[in-house]
Amino acid sequence: MPLGILVADAAGQVFFRNQFAMLEQFDGQESVLLDNKVRDLIATALDGGSGEEMADFWGPPRRTFELRSLPVIVDGESAGATVVIEDVTERSRLNQVRRDFVANMSHELRTPVGAISVLAETLLTNNDPDVVARLSERLHRESFRLGNTIEDLLALSRLESGEDDQFDEVLVADIFADAKERAAQASVGHSIELTTEQAELGLTIYGDRSQLSAAVGNLVDNAAKYSEPGSRIELAARALGDSVELSVTDHGVGIPEGELERIFERFYRVDPARSRQTGGTGLGLSIVRHVVRNHRGDIHVESREGEGSTFTLRFPQG
């Protein structure tokens, strides 16, 4: 069973433990810490109580264990104790992700809502046409940012639930066309050249067209936001065995090597100031990752600071 079980007699001596509870599997410090916690829990149980302890090991890899003890009562008297050890690493990680998400979401929504409130209040008391025009522009920008954040949150929710999935064979040419249209409508491609390799556009992917287009579109959005005016973004596709690879390449500021592992986290921004200036929500790459997972694909990133980045998505061929 995937739980560690230890049983002690009335004197507190452990006379049974299953394989998962063998402390030899841990390194020296971890083994000593767990052994001390087990002894404390056994003592609590022999006194007739139940106990609970947490053990965090920073690793690598980081692991978290939950230890619980219960007394063994026979004919109304303490006859020993049982200790259960459970690996709750994944549960703890998910709980931390949820807490971080709620905290980040609250912050991201509070900022534009607060700005909108202040701007609206100022507009009510100001009659200067220049000031009104300037504040109205700011008000529009903050409301647009708030709307984008809400839309991205809803998109993530739909992706996680899978409730709107409509899978079929989708042409790569259609995915790239959708991404280009999205960039044009959002003025993302202003002063930026968007090119497409024509050779492999006849390839197909079995998937949801709206999701695939959203993934590539978000990558194009990001590439444009972190590129200088006049630079180029390249869309390409190629067949690789039974898979299709889609890539989005920019020649922008690039991503520091130490940040690459975190860029797909919700609300994480490599350059917060630039992202807020361009209206980024910090959710685009999270959406991309969920789309890739929904399609049983994978994603790879290559980047060099000052030279640009290439995001490559690999999907099963339709």
Backbone bond lengths (Angstrom), bond angles and torsions (degrees), N, CA, C in turn:
res aa  C-N    CA-C-N  psi(-1)  N-CA   C-N-CA  omega(-1)  CA-C   N-CA-C  phi
1 M - - - 1.463 - - 1.534 108.97 -
2 P 1.316 117.72 150.03 1.477 120.73 -175.16 1.520 113.13 -80.48
3 L 1.319 117.88 33.63 1.459 123.73 177.73 1.523 108.30 -130.97
4 G 1.329 116.16 145.78 1.444 120.03 172.65 1.518 109.53 -86.06
5 I 1.312 117.67 129.63 1.463 122.34 -179.52 1.522 109.14 -122.62
6 L 1.330 116.13 126.53 1.465 121.56 173.95 1.519 108.04 -125.63
7 V 1.357 115.89 140.76 1.460 120.74 177.26 1.524 107.66 -126.86
8 A 1.325 116.03 129.67 1.469 122.16 179.50 1.514 109.66 -115.25
9 D 1.334 115.13 152.99 1.463 119.07 178.08 1.531 110.15 -85.83
10 A 1.328 116.22 -173.90 1.466 120.99 -175.60 1.522 112.51 -66.02
11 A 1.337 116.24 -18.10 1.464 119.74 178.41 1.531 112.11 -91.19
12 G 1.348 116.39 -0.34 1.459 120.16 179.25 1.511 114.18 87.31
13 Q 1.338 118.23 7.69 1.459 121.88 179.50 1.529 109.99 -89.15
14 V 1.348 115.52 127.32 1.463 120.26 179.68 1.524 108.71 -74.47
15 F 1.349 116.12 121.83 1.463 119.79 179.15 1.525 112.81 -113.67
16 F 1.350 115.94 -5.26 1.468 118.71 175.49 1.510 109.44 -147.88
17 R 1.305 114.91 138.56 1.475 121.35 170.01 1.522 107.49 -151.97
18 N 1.345 114.90 139.51 1.467 117.73 178.73 1.533 109.89 -84.53
19 Q 1.334 116.19 -179.75 1.463 120.25 -171.81 1.523 112.00 -62.70
20 F 1.336 117.24 -38.95 1.458 120.48 -177.39 1.523 111.61 -66.59
21 A 1.325 116.80 -23.08 1.468 120.68 -178.54 1.523 112.47 -92.78
22 M 1.329 117.42 6.05 1.453 119.62 177.51 1.530 109.55 -70.91
23 L 1.307 118.04 111.14 1.457 121.55 -173.60 1.522 112.31 -70.61
24 E 1.338 116.32 -11.50 1.461 119.11 179.88 1.523 112.15 -65.56
25 Q 1.332 117.37 -19.84 1.462 120.90 -179.45 1.529 111.94 -71.87
26 F 1.341 117.16 -13.28 1.458 121.15 179.60 1.525 109.28 -99.58
27 D 1.344 115.50 159.63 1.458 117.36 177.74 1.533 110.02 -74.79
28 G 1.329 117.54 178.52 1.462 121.91 -171.68 1.502 114.56 -54.03
29 Q 1.351 116.80 -54.42 1.464 120.17 -176.54 1.524 111.69 -65.95
30 E 1.323 116.66 -41.33 1.462 120.64 179.56 1.526 110.38 -62.95
31 S 1.327 116.46 -43.63 1.463 121.17 -179.21 1.522 111.25 -62.39
32 V 1.338 116.57 -43.96 1.463 120.67 179.51 1.523 110.73 -63.59
33 L 1.342 117.05 -44.29 1.467 120.91 -179.58 1.521 110.86 -61.61
34 L 1.346 116.61 -46.50 1.458 119.75 -179.93 1.528 110.90 -64.46
35 D 1.320 116.63 -41.11 1.465 120.25 -179.38 1.531 110.85 -61.60
36 N 1.336 116.85 -41.78 1.463 120.40 178.07 1.519 111.95 -63.66
37 K 1.333 115.75 -41.29 1.465 119.42 -179.99 1.532 110.53 -67.31
38 V 1.345 116.02 -39.19 1.466 119.96 178.03 1.524 110.22 -61.53
39 R 1.330 117.20 -44.89 1.463 120.55 179.85 1.531 111.63 -61.58
40 D 1.332 116.85 -42.02 1.469 120.41 178.76 1.525 111.05 -63.42
41 L 1.343 115.82 -40.69 1.460 119.93 -178.90 1.526 111.30 -68.97
42 I 1.323 116.65 -37.67 1.468 120.09 177.18 1.529 109.95 -62.96
43 A 1.342 116.23 -42.96 1.465 120.18 178.82 1.526 111.21 -60.99
44 T 1.333 116.49 -40.82 1.475 120.84 178.34 1.517 110.57 -62.97
45 A 1.353 115.33 -43.46 1.468 119.39 -178.28 1.520 111.59 -67.52
46 L 1.340 117.83 -37.27 1.466 120.76 179.58 1.526 111.63 -67.26
47 D 1.334 116.34 -22.88 1.466 120.78 174.92 1.525 111.95 -83.75
48 G 1.349 115.71 2.78 1.459 120.32 176.38 1.510 115.35 96.02
49 G 1.319 117.44 2.56 1.461 119.80 -178.50 1.519 112.13 -106.31
50 S 1.303 115.25 173.73 1.465 121.14 174.22 1.530 107.92 -113.31
51 G 1.309 116.18 148.07 1.462 119.88 -177.14 1.510 112.65 -133.32
52 E 1.318 114.88 162.88 1.472 120.77 178.57 1.520 108.44 -147.05
53 E 1.328 116.53 135.55 1.458 122.95 179.78 1.527 108.64 -138.27
54 M 1.343 115.42 151.95 1.452 121.82 173.44 1.520 108.59 -115.41
55 A 1.334 115.96 143.50 1.462 121.36 176.98 1.516 108.86 -129.07
56 D 1.334 116.13 118.03 1.469 122.22 179.43 1.514 109.16 -106.67
57 F 1.338 116.39 125.36 1.462 121.99 175.30 1.523 107.77 -115.95
58 W 1.315 116.98 123.05 1.460 121.00 -172.67 1.521 113.03 -79.77
59 G 1.347 116.48 -13.27 1.467 118.83 172.80 1.505 114.48 71.93
60 P 1.330 118.41 -146.11 1.471 124.46 11.43 1.535 112.42 -80.83
61 P 1.362 115.68 152.25 1.467 126.72 -7.41 1.527 110.87 -79.22
62 R 1.316 116.29 156.32 1.458 119.72 178.40 1.528 109.05 -72.31
63 R 1.349 115.71 135.88 1.459 120.38 179.10 1.525 109.56 -137.48
64 T 1.334 115.13 149.31 1.456 121.28 178.94 1.523 109.02 -130.45
65 F 1.330 115.98 132.29 1.455 121.35 179.83 1.524 109.83 -123.23
66 E 1.330 114.73 143.47 1.459 121.72 175.10 1.526 107.57 -111.61
67 L 1.333 116.57 127.62 1.462 122.05 -179.98 1.518 109.31 -115.39
68 R 1.348 116.83 132.17 1.466 121.64 179.59 1.535 109.00 -132.00
69 S 1.320 115.75 143.47 1.464 119.58 178.78 1.519 110.72 -126.45
70 L 1.322 115.24 148.98 1.467 122.27 176.80 1.519 108.45 -138.00
71 P 1.331 118.06 142.84 1.471 120.34 177.26 1.528 110.88 -74.79
72 V 1.315 115.95 149.40 1.460 122.08 171.77 1.523 106.82 -102.22
73 I 1.326 116.08 115.90 1.463 121.30 -175.53 1.530 109.22 -110.22
74 V 1.308 117.03 125.94 1.463 122.38 176.91 1.531 107.90 -126.32
75 D 1.321 115.71 123.86 1.477 121.23 -179.29 1.528 111.74 53.08
76 G 1.344 114.91 37.85 1.447 120.08 175.75 1.513 114.96 79.96
77 E 1.329 117.20 1.91 1.459 119.92 -179.52 1.529 110.59 -120.26
78 S 1.353 114.64 153.55 1.460 119.82 179.69 1.526 109.66 -69.85
79 A 1.342 115.15 123.21 1.464 120.15 -179.09 1.522 111.66 -114.19
80 G 1.322 116.80 -0.77 1.449 119.28 -178.94 1.520 111.26 154.23
81 A 1.306 115.31 -163.72 1.472 120.28 -177.53 1.519 109.73 -149.44
82 T 1.326 114.99 152.04 1.464 122.34 175.22 1.521 108.96 -121.34
83 V 1.332 116.17 134.31 1.463 121.45 177.37 1.533 108.33 -121.13
84 V 1.319 115.27 132.18 1.466 121.51 178.25 1.522 108.44 -112.55
85 I 1.341 116.34 130.49 1.472 122.14 177.10 1.520 108.23 -113.62
86 E 1.338 116.16 123.13 1.470 120.80 -179.01 1.516 110.24 -123.27
87 D 1.320 115.82 133.39 1.462 121.39 175.40 1.531 108.15 -80.60
88 V 1.323 116.74 109.82 1.472 121.59 -177.45 1.528 110.55 -113.21
89 T 1.333 115.90 27.32 1.468 120.22 -177.39 1.516 111.46 -56.79
90 E 1.328 117.10 -50.51 1.466 120.17 -176.38 1.518 110.93 -67.12
91 R 1.332 116.81 -39.66 1.460 120.01 178.71 1.529 110.95 -62.42
92 S 1.337 116.08 -42.86 1.467 120.15 179.09 1.517 111.23 -64.50
93 R 1.341 115.10 -40.01 1.469 118.65 179.13 1.525 110.73 -62.95
94 L 1.339 116.86 -44.26 1.464 120.34 -179.59 1.525 111.37 -65.57
95 N 1.332 116.28 -39.26 1.468 119.20 177.30 1.524 111.23 -62.59
96 Q 1.342 115.81 -40.10 1.461 119.37 178.52 1.523 110.90 -66.44
97 V 1.345 116.58 -39.57 1.465 120.72 177.67 1.524 110.01 -61.30
98 R 1.344 116.36 -42.82 1.466 120.06 179.72 1.529 110.83 -63.76
99 R 1.332 116.18 -44.73 1.471 119.09 179.71 1.527 110.84 -62.24
100 D 1.335 116.01 -44.12 1.460 119.63 179.32 1.517 110.87 -63.34
101 F 1.344 116.01 -39.44 1.458 120.01 -178.98 1.522 111.10 -63.58
102 V 1.328 116.92 -46.33 1.469 120.44 179.71 1.525 110.48 -62.21
103 A 1.341 116.42 -43.56 1.466 119.88 -179.95 1.522 111.07 -63.65
104 N 1.336 115.98 -45.93 1.469 119.94 -179.51 1.518 111.75 -66.12
105 M 1.338 116.05 -42.04 1.466 119.51 -179.61 1.525 110.26 -62.55
106 S 1.337 116.43 -43.13 1.465 120.14 179.05 1.523 110.52 -59.51
107 H 1.329 115.46 -43.31 1.469 119.53 179.86 1.521 111.12 -65.67
108 E 1.337 116.14 -45.73 1.462 119.65 -176.32 1.523 112.24 -64.99
109 L 1.327 117.26 -34.51 1.467 120.08 179.49 1.524 111.50 -80.82
110 R 1.337 115.95 -35.50 1.471 119.28 -177.83 1.527 111.39 -65.64
111 T 1.334 116.96 -36.24 1.464 119.84 -176.66 1.528 112.74 -61.50
112 P 1.352 119.34 -55.13 1.477 117.63 178.90 1.519 113.30 -68.65
113 V 1.335 117.49 -34.16 1.473 119.36 178.90 1.525 109.89 -63.23
114 G 1.340 116.62 -42.67 1.463 120.04 177.66 1.513 112.10 -63.50
115 A 1.345 115.83 -41.45 1.465 119.90 179.61 1.526 110.98 -64.86
116 I 1.322 116.19 -42.10 1.472 120.26 179.57 1.529 110.02 -62.13
117 S 1.332 116.64 -42.09 1.466 120.46 -179.78 1.525 111.17 -61.87
118 V 1.326 116.92 -45.77 1.463 121.17 -179.07 1.531 110.74 -65.62
119 L 1.327 116.25 -44.00 1.470 120.10 -178.90 1.528 111.05 -63.94
120 A 1.338 116.21 -43.47 1.470 119.63 179.59 1.526 110.93 -62.93
121 E 1.333 116.86 -41.24 1.473 120.84 179.45 1.527 110.28 -64.15
122 T 1.327 117.22 -40.06 1.467 120.84 179.55 1.527 110.63 -66.62
123 L 1.338 116.60 -39.57 1.464 120.45 179.30 1.531 111.50 -61.62
124 L 1.311 116.89 -35.75 1.462 120.81 -178.73 1.527 112.55 -64.35
125 T 1.321 116.41 -24.81 1.470 119.68 -174.43 1.528 113.19 -112.85
126 N 1.334 117.45 11.71 1.461 120.15 -176.71 1.529 110.25 -128.04
127 N 1.340 115.46 131.36 1.469 120.48 -178.36 1.524 113.08 -113.04
128 D 1.310 117.79 0.64 1.466 121.25 178.99 1.529 108.90 -69.81
129 P 1.347 118.15 118.63 1.475 120.94 -176.75 1.528 113.02 -56.37
130 D 1.320 118.28 -40.18 1.466 120.64 -179.24 1.530 111.12 -65.90
131 V 1.325 114.59 -43.45 1.474 118.64 179.45 1.526 110.42 -66.24
132 V 1.344 115.76 -41.94 1.470 119.59 179.58 1.528 110.64 -61.28
133 A 1.343 116.77 -42.42 1.458 120.55 179.66 1.519 111.31 -63.48
134 R 1.335 115.63 -42.70 1.462 119.50 -179.13 1.523 111.22 -66.82
135 L 1.329 116.63 -43.67 1.468 119.79 -179.88 1.526 111.41 -68.22
136 S 1.326 116.82 -34.82 1.467 120.24 178.43 1.525 110.88 -64.49
137 E 1.333 115.23 -38.94 1.468 118.88 177.72 1.531 110.45 -64.13
138 R 1.335 116.50 -42.89 1.467 120.34 177.26 1.523 111.07 -63.28
139 L 1.322 115.76 -40.32 1.467 120.79 -179.93 1.527 110.40 -62.15
140 H 1.327 115.70 -43.29 1.456 120.38 178.58 1.527 110.65 -63.51
141 R 1.328 116.94 -41.74 1.466 120.65 -178.66 1.525 111.42 -64.89
142 E 1.340 116.92 -42.42 1.462 119.98 -179.80 1.532 111.67 -68.88
143 S 1.338 116.59 -38.15 1.468 118.97 178.71 1.529 110.46 -68.21
144 F 1.342 117.05 -35.17 1.463 121.30 176.52 1.525 110.07 -64.50
145 R 1.310 116.13 -42.11 1.464 121.16 178.53 1.531 110.65 -63.90
146 L 1.327 116.93 -43.14 1.457 121.12 178.63 1.530 110.46 -62.61
147 G 1.325 116.12 -43.81 1.464 120.34 178.57 1.514 112.11 -61.94
148 N 1.329 116.52 -41.31 1.467 120.27 178.65 1.524 111.42 -62.56
149 T 1.336 116.43 -42.27 1.464 120.11 179.96 1.526 110.98 -61.53
150 I 1.338 116.08 -45.41 1.463 120.36 -179.96 1.525 110.80 -63.94
151 E 1.336 117.31 -43.26 1.465 120.74 178.73 1.521 111.50 -61.61
152 D 1.336 116.74 -41.12 1.464 119.62 179.53 1.527 111.18 -67.75
153 L 1.337 117.14 -37.71 1.461 120.02 176.47 1.519 111.46 -63.41
154 L 1.318 117.03 -41.29 1.466 121.14 177.50 1.527 110.72 -65.62
155 A 1.338 116.19 -38.99 1.465 119.90 178.21 1.524 110.93 -62.93
156 L 1.332 116.88 -42.68 1.467 120.41 177.57 1.526 110.70 -62.63
157 S 1.317 117.06 -41.53 1.461 120.88 179.83 1.521 110.81 -62.05
158 R 1.330 116.82 -43.38 1.469 120.09 179.35 1.522 111.04 -65.03
159 L 1.335 116.82 -40.03 1.460 120.36 179.82 1.525 111.24 -63.94
160 E 1.327 116.46 -41.66 1.466 120.06 -178.45 1.518 111.94 -68.87
161 S 1.327 116.75 -33.61 1.471 119.89 -179.19 1.518 112.22 -81.81
162 G 1.350 116.84 -26.51 1.462 120.78 -178.69 1.515 113.16 69.30
163 E 1.340 116.86 15.84 1.468 120.02 -172.84 1.527 113.46 -71.49
164 D 1.332 118.08 -24.97 1.464 120.28 -175.62 1.527 113.10 -109.49
165 D 1.331 117.65 14.12 1.466 120.14 -177.73 1.525 111.05 -63.48
166 Q 1.338 116.32 129.25 1.467 122.26 175.60 1.529 107.79 -133.04
167 F 1.326 116.03 91.66 1.458 120.91 -173.32 1.528 111.31 -88.84
168 D 1.322 114.16 137.76 1.462 122.29 177.97 1.526 106.93 -162.97
169 E 1.311 116.81 175.93 1.460 119.18 174.93 1.532 108.99 -74.83
170 V 1.335 115.42 127.71 1.464 121.21 -176.20 1.526 108.73 -122.64
171 L 1.323 115.67 130.75 1.465 120.48 177.28 1.526 110.92 -73.25
172 V 1.318 116.24 135.85 1.457 120.43 175.18 1.526 110.38 -59.25
173 A 1.331 116.35 -36.44 1.466 120.55 179.11 1.519 111.04 -58.64
174 D 1.346 117.48 -38.10 1.465 120.94 179.76 1.536 110.80 -70.13
175 I 1.331 116.27 -38.13 1.461 120.19 178.93 1.526 110.23 -62.19
176 F 1.329 116.56 -46.05 1.463 120.50 -179.63 1.525 110.85 -67.27
177 A 1.341 116.91 -37.30 1.469 120.04 178.87 1.528 110.39 -64.06
178 D 1.340 116.68 -41.80 1.469 120.84 177.93 1.529 110.91 -62.07
179 A 1.324 116.06 -42.39 1.467 120.25 -179.19 1.524 110.90 -64.59
180 K 1.332 116.64 -40.71 1.465 120.33 178.65 1.519 111.00 -65.25
181 E 1.342 116.76 -41.35 1.466 120.32 -179.87 1.519 110.60 -64.64
182 R 1.334 116.27 -40.73 1.463 120.68 178.11 1.522 110.66 -62.06
183 A 1.337 116.72 -43.20 1.464 120.73 179.46 1.518 111.04 -62.83
184 A 1.330 116.24 -40.03 1.464 120.30 -179.34 1.526 111.02 -67.02
185 Q 1.350 116.88 -43.05 1.460 120.79 -178.54 1.522 111.97 -65.02
186 A 1.336 116.38 -34.95 1.464 120.64 -178.96 1.519 112.49 -89.07
187 S 1.335 116.39 1.92 1.465 122.20 -177.35 1.525 111.77 58.70
188 V 1.346 115.58 23.36 1.457 119.62 179.84 1.515 110.27 -66.90
189 G 1.313 116.10 -35.86 1.451 119.49 -175.53 1.511 114.62 -84.88
190 H 1.338 118.14 15.58 1.453 121.67 -178.83 1.531 110.20 -59.44
191 S 1.313 116.53 121.34 1.466 123.84 179.27 1.527 112.80 66.17
192 I 1.329 117.11 14.05 1.465 120.69 178.05 1.522 109.12 -121.89
193 E 1.314 116.09 131.28 1.465 121.35 -178.47 1.526 109.41 -84.39
194 L 1.338 115.90 128.96 1.456 122.07 179.72 1.520 108.33 -113.11
195 T 1.335 117.93 113.74 1.463 121.81 -175.80 1.531 110.45 -114.81
196 T 1.328 115.56 152.68 1.463 122.05 -179.61 1.513 109.78 -132.50
197 E 1.338 116.08 130.35 1.464 119.79 172.69 1.521 108.32 -74.17
198 Q 1.319 116.01 129.58 1.461 120.94 -173.25 1.528 114.10 -86.49
199 A 1.319 118.27 -19.39 1.467 121.59 -167.19 1.528 113.62 -59.28
200 E 1.336 118.17 -41.30 1.462 120.68 -171.06 1.533 113.42 -110.43
201 L 1.314 117.83 20.31 1.462 119.64 -175.88 1.521 112.59 -69.73
202 G 1.326 118.15 -13.68 1.467 121.16 178.25 1.515 113.27 -80.16
203 L 1.318 117.51 -5.23 1.461 120.86 178.08 1.528 111.03 -66.04
204 T 1.329 116.12 153.94 1.461 120.31 178.43 1.529 109.96 -125.71
205 I 1.334 114.13 153.71 1.464 122.26 176.07 1.520 107.25 -126.19
206 Y 1.328 116.75 137.69 1.457 119.50 175.67 1.523 107.85 -84.80
207 G 1.328 115.10 109.41 1.455 117.49 -176.77 1.507 112.17 -176.35
208 D 1.324 114.94 -168.03 1.463 123.52 179.68 1.526 107.81 -95.94
209 R 1.327 116.52 117.56 1.470 120.03 -174.08 1.525 112.02 -60.72
210 S 1.324 117.20 -42.69 1.470 118.86 -177.02 1.529 110.86 -64.77
211 Q 1.334 116.83 -38.62 1.460 119.35 178.86 1.525 111.52 -68.22
212 L 1.324 116.64 -45.76 1.465 120.55 -179.40 1.527 110.53 -62.39
213 S 1.327 116.22 -40.74 1.463 120.10 179.00 1.526 110.68 -66.62
214 A 1.341 116.24 -37.79 1.469 120.18 178.17 1.524 110.71 -64.69
215 A 1.338 116.99 -39.35 1.463 120.49 179.94 1.521 111.00 -63.38
216 V 1.325 116.54 -51.02 1.470 119.78 179.79 1.527 110.06 -65.96
217 G 1.340 116.65 -39.03 1.460 119.85 178.80 1.516 112.53 -61.37
218 N 1.325 117.28 -40.99 1.469 120.57 177.84 1.522 111.28 -64.95
219 L 1.325 116.74 -37.48 1.462 119.42 177.72 1.528 110.85 -66.30
220 V 1.327 116.69 -38.28 1.467 120.22 176.91 1.529 110.03 -66.19
221 D 1.345 116.45 -42.46 1.473 120.51 176.66 1.517 110.76 -54.62
222 N 1.334 115.47 -51.44 1.460 120.28 -178.37 1.513 111.66 -61.69
223 A 1.330 115.55 -43.99 1.459 119.47 -178.78 1.525 110.86 -59.53
224 A 1.341 116.30 -41.23 1.464 120.02 -179.51 1.523 111.97 -68.53
225 K 1.342 115.94 -40.42 1.466 119.79 -177.50 1.528 112.53 -66.01
226 Y 1.330 115.61 -28.61 1.469 119.28 -177.82 1.524 112.01 -107.51
227 S 1.344 115.61 24.08 1.458 121.19 175.30 1.521 109.43 -122.46
228 E 1.307 115.62 154.30 1.465 120.28 178.79 1.533 110.13 -82.64
229 P 1.350 117.74 151.39 1.469 120.42 175.83 1.524 111.21 -53.61
230 G 1.331 115.53 139.29 1.457 120.42 179.38 1.514 113.94 91.82
231 S 1.342 117.67 -6.43 1.467 119.68 179.45 1.530 109.99 -84.24
232 R 1.329 116.46 -179.17 1.459 121.58 -172.21 1.529 110.31 -125.26
233 I 1.336 114.82 142.72 1.464 122.25 172.90 1.518 107.59 -118.19
234 E 1.326 116.76 131.40 1.464 120.96 -175.40 1.521 111.05 -115.25
235 L 1.333 115.82 127.57 1.464 122.20 173.89 1.522 108.26 -103.95
236 A 1.330 116.76 133.70 1.461 120.09 -178.25 1.523 109.56 -144.51
237 A 1.330 115.67 155.82 1.460 121.92 177.64 1.521 108.60 -142.53
238 R 1.331 115.28 148.22 1.464 119.32 175.62 1.520 109.36 -155.30
239 A 1.344 114.51 151.49 1.459 120.56 175.14 1.518 108.77 -85.03
240 L 1.332 115.90 139.44 1.457 120.74 179.47 1.526 107.19 -140.16
241 G 1.336 115.88 91.78 1.455 120.31 -174.94 1.516 110.27 66.01
242 D 1.334 116.28 -123.60 1.469 121.02 178.32 1.518 112.10 -93.08
243 S 1.324 116.98 12.49 1.462 121.11 -177.05 1.520 111.45 -118.87
244 V 1.314 114.55 163.78 1.464 122.08 173.79 1.522 107.77 -122.40
245 E 1.318 116.41 130.90 1.458 121.78 177.68 1.520 110.22 -106.73
246 L 1.328 115.98 128.02 1.464 122.43 172.95 1.522 107.27 -111.57
247 S 1.312 116.65 134.38 1.464 119.17 -179.52 1.518 111.11 -130.79
248 V 1.327 114.69 145.06 1.460 122.64 175.43 1.528 106.38 -124.25
249 T 1.327 115.99 118.51 1.467 121.45 -175.92 1.516 110.16 -119.19
250 D 1.325 115.51 131.93 1.463 119.71 174.94 1.521 109.16 -123.79
251 H 1.323 115.57 170.35 1.461 122.01 179.78 1.529 108.83 -124.86
252 G 1.355 113.78 44.53 1.455 120.60 -175.01 1.514 113.36 -95.22
253 V 1.333 115.27 -145.05 1.464 121.01 -171.35 1.519 112.87 -75.79
254 G 1.345 117.74 -17.96 1.453 120.36 -179.37 1.515 112.89 77.41
255 I 1.332 115.42 175.83 1.458 122.13 -177.43 1.525 108.97 -123.72
256 P 1.328 118.57 128.99 1.473 120.02 177.05 1.528 110.81 -58.46
257 E 1.313 116.43 142.42 1.465 121.03 -176.53 1.524 112.09 -56.26
258 G 1.319 116.73 -37.91 1.456 120.55 -178.41 1.521 114.28 -69.18
259 E 1.339 117.13 -13.78 1.461 121.23 -177.90 1.530 112.50 -95.89
260 L 1.330 118.05 -13.02 1.461 121.06 -170.80 1.526 112.90 -59.94
261 E 1.336 117.37 -33.95 1.461 119.82 -177.63 1.530 112.27 -72.75
262 R 1.338 118.09 -16.78 1.460 120.29 -173.07 1.527 114.46 -108.95
263 I 1.321 116.76 -5.39 1.467 118.46 -170.83 1.525 113.37 -66.13
264 F 1.345 118.27 -18.44 1.466 120.07 -179.15 1.531 112.03 -92.82
265 E 1.335 117.55 1.70 1.458 120.20 176.45 1.528 110.11 -72.67
266 R 1.320 115.79 145.96 1.459 120.38 178.77 1.526 110.52 -63.01
267 F 1.313 115.25 133.00 1.463 124.50 177.10 1.524 113.54 69.54
268 Y 1.332 117.40 2.65 1.470 117.52 179.69 1.523 109.18 -79.01
269 R 1.330 115.97 133.10 1.462 121.40 179.64 1.521 109.07 -128.04
270 V 1.323 116.17 132.84 1.462 120.09 176.24 1.520 109.78 -67.95
271 D 1.342 115.84 -42.04 1.463 121.91 179.20 1.523 107.71 -127.32
272 P 1.350 118.81 88.15 1.466 121.38 -175.87 1.520 113.54 -56.42
273 A 1.343 117.79 -40.78 1.463 120.49 -176.86 1.523 110.48 -63.26
274 R 1.336 116.35 -45.33 1.461 119.88 -178.48 1.524 110.81 -68.77
275 S 1.330 116.76 -38.51 1.456 120.52 -179.50 1.526 111.29 -63.09
276 R 1.339 116.59 -43.61 1.464 119.04 179.74 1.522 111.02 -68.40
277 Q 1.316 116.40 -34.99 1.462 120.09 179.32 1.524 111.23 -64.34
278 T 1.337 116.31 -34.32 1.459 120.06 -178.54 1.523 112.60 -93.68
279 G 1.333 117.09 1.70 1.463 119.76 177.24 1.505 114.26 86.22
280 G 1.328 118.80 14.94 1.451 121.62 -179.57 1.517 111.98 -69.55
281 T 1.347 116.49 144.53 1.463 120.88 -179.21 1.520 112.39 -97.82
282 G 1.323 117.72 -14.89 1.461 120.22 -176.25 1.516 112.63 80.50
283 L 1.348 117.32 10.94 1.465 121.08 -178.03 1.523 112.93 -112.96
284 G 1.321 117.01 -9.75 1.460 120.57 -173.75 1.513 113.94 -57.75
285 L 1.331 117.18 -47.46 1.460 119.95 -177.96 1.529 111.66 -72.96
286 S 1.323 118.35 -26.82 1.464 120.38 172.93 1.525 110.21 -64.45
287 I 1.326 116.13 -40.20 1.465 120.68 177.03 1.523 109.86 -62.96
288 V 1.330 116.63 -43.64 1.466 120.50 178.96 1.527 109.92 -58.51
289 R 1.326 117.09 -47.00 1.468 120.40 -178.51 1.527 111.33 -61.36
290 H 1.342 117.72 -41.07 1.458 120.13 -180.00 1.526 111.28 -66.96
291 V 1.322 117.27 -38.45 1.465 119.93 177.32 1.524 109.87 -61.60
292 V 1.318 116.55 -45.08 1.471 120.70 -179.71 1.528 110.18 -60.90
293 R 1.315 117.73 -43.85 1.469 121.04 179.30 1.522 111.38 -64.56
294 N 1.338 116.87 -41.24 1.462 120.30 179.27 1.518 111.95 -61.27
295 H 1.325 116.90 -24.92 1.469 121.53 -177.19 1.529 112.12 -104.72
296 R 1.337 115.97 16.73 1.470 121.68 178.15 1.534 111.26 54.59
297 G 1.314 115.57 37.24 1.463 120.70 -179.91 1.513 111.65 -109.15
298 D 1.313 115.69 -169.24 1.463 120.01 174.27 1.520 109.17 -144.37
299 I 1.330 114.98 165.91 1.461 120.94 -175.95 1.519 109.09 -132.35
300 H 1.321 115.05 141.69 1.465 120.71 -179.18 1.524 108.17 -133.67
301 V 1.333 116.11 141.26 1.468 121.15 -178.28 1.521 109.58 -125.05
302 E 1.315 115.41 131.89 1.463 121.60 170.80 1.519 107.57 -123.38
303 S 1.324 116.90 131.31 1.462 119.03 -176.77 1.518 110.74 -153.33
304 R 1.328 114.73 147.07 1.462 122.05 172.72 1.519 108.23 -134.93
305 E 1.325 114.33 132.41 1.462 118.71 -179.59 1.526 110.29 -59.30
306 G 1.332 114.55 132.56 1.456 120.81 178.54 1.510 114.86 81.66
307 E 1.347 117.38 -6.56 1.465 120.14 -178.19 1.523 113.40 -117.31
308 G 1.329 117.46 -27.58 1.459 119.57 178.74 1.512 113.11 124.03
309 S 1.329 115.03 -177.44 1.467 121.70 -174.74 1.519 110.80 -138.41
310 T 1.334 115.65 152.77 1.461 122.44 172.71 1.512 108.40 -129.24
311 F 1.331 116.24 121.21 1.462 122.82 174.29 1.524 107.05 -103.24
312 T 1.328 116.58 125.34 1.460 121.46 -179.37 1.518 109.59 -118.27
313 L 1.329 115.76 123.90 1.456 122.44 178.37 1.525 108.48 -107.53
314 R 1.315 116.95 131.48 1.476 120.40 179.63 1.527 108.97 -118.74
315 F 1.342 116.37 126.64 1.455 122.99 -179.06 1.531 110.70 -128.77
316 P 1.351 116.97 154.95 1.466 118.98 171.79 1.526 110.49 -61.24
317 Q 1.320 116.77 140.65 1.461 120.19 -178.17 1.507 110.49 -74.72
318 G 1.351 115.96 140.33 1.460 120.83 -179.04 1.513 112.44 -73.98
